[in-house]
Amino acid sequence: MPRITKILKLVLRVLAVIFLIGGVLWYPYKSGAVPEWRIHVIDAEGHPVVGIHAIEEWVDPLEEGMTPLDIRETDTQGFVVFPRRQLHSRLAFGPPQYQPAGHVYMCGEGQYGQAFWDAKDREMVTKLELKKGPCPYV
């Protein structure tokens, strides 16, 4: 009976180590972020564009290639603000395949525009002048 107890203890320890390693490999860790993004949207004449839907999309490594998005409207002065997007990954996936990056685009009233950001850029676009024409993003 003492031999079975020793074997059982050993098996339980081995299982505990396996679960611990698995937990560490699958536990999400912070792998970067898309910073808060504030954009002043203006038309071709330089006037603020009020109430246009702006869409931000970004790549999240945990979403396995899916691109989450957030839709916001410009305020009465033509500003739209997207919050900081914390990204996560898992050790089991290896190093993150994507650098933090974001894309904002908008269409409305015969105008459209877009802006890009990625981690190697020092500054984000803060002013976006819309172009006249049909929406190319639909």
ABEGO torsion letter per residue (X at the ends): XAAAAAAAAAAAAAAAAAAAAAAAAABBBBAEBBBBBBBBBBBAAGBBBBGBBBBBBBBBAAAGGBBBBBBBBBBAAGBBBBBBBBBBBBAAAEBBABBBBBBBBBBEGGBBBBBBBBAABABBBABBBBBBEBBAAX
